[in-house]
Amino acid sequence: MYGEEDHKAMPCRILYVHGVTAFGGAERDLISIIGELDRERFTPIVVCPDRGPLFQRLTQQSVRVLILPLPPWRKVRFLFSWIPSVYRLYRLLIQENIQLVHVNDMWWIPHGYWASRLATIPCLAHIRQELEPRRIHQYQLQSPQVLIAVSNRVQDQLVQGGVASEHIRTFYSGIALSHQDLDDPCRVIRERYDLQAEQLVIGTVAHVFPRKGYEYLIVALASVRQTLPHVRCLIVGEGDPEYTARLQALVQQHGLESVLFFVGYQADVRPYLKVMDIMVLPSILEGFGIALLEAMAMGTPVVATRVGGIPEVVDEGVTGLLVKPKDAESLAVAILSLLCDPERRRHMGQAGIQRVEAMFTSERLGGQLMALYDELCPIG
């Protein structure tokens, strides 16, 4: 009898599978999720491919991280490395006595699902992107026991693509609220980029990938400067080198070299968002937009495109403005209207803080996920 009670008291061992270590919204969400876990009930272990920024952030939080390369799915040249990687992941599940697999992004669902199936343990997966119907079958999204959609828009796309609604849960991403004094780091940023007190600052925080639509922000900035020549712009993040080079060429074409700054990856984006008078997210595709939450939590109003889950995050006209995607002119008009109205920016900033506190905290997401883990984990 004693042995049975002791066995039931053991925490459920969860393996989180993530195939990149560059740092963006999905990675920040994973950090938040793990940070909210009740460690008496759940033991998190993370698999990622190398010792990049994600590895470093996790180990700083005393999370055990295992290195395992996860070759891309559906690329012929990786076929002969993909099969062994699934087998190594399966062996890891057995060796670590894992009871539940949580795939943190759709690209690695085939790896996590097939390894968990071999190990006869449950698998769930986060779906963070807007989806084309073909992706659902290409990445075997119908396979895990549960898919976690980050927005109602993503859930609708999954259902339209053939995934049974009873296998989908919609959990909004959340962030940990912080009341840390950011005056000193903000001052450092302003000095580093020579941002004068009278200069208005816009910017964005996201991976530098084509789906983020940065070229439209650059063209919009050139237009905004015709009215407000002293405006400055910060792009926080890194990503596709070829796309970044195209953006830098566009910056030169519009003569914005002394106006727009690519600041690269930053472990803490909050002071950058605090420096901004407006945070702009010009995405072409966006499942949710965690950076919008981070901006709103800093009291920074947002301008974003009306795509994917963004309208579920931004209360249009209250916490920010939404425009149609791929439209630099509309983006410029929205940016300019807020830059010229400091009182409206202030009201939107306060409304953004209240919206995040009410709907988008990591504590709320953690509670939803732990209840789901209890359903799926045989020991939880």
PyMOL commands that set and color helices and strands:
alter all, ss='L'
color gray80, all
select helices_A, chain A and resi 2-8+25-35+53-60+76-95+106-118+133-138+152-160+165-167+183-192+210-212+214-224+241-253+270-275+290-297+310-313+328-339+342-359+362-376
alter helices_A, ss='H'
color red, helices_A
select strands_A, chain A and resi 12-17+42-48+64-67+100-103+123-127+146-149+168-170+201-205+232-236+260-264+278-281+302-305+320-323
alter strands_A, ss='S'
color yellow, strands_A
deselect
rebuild
show_as cartoon
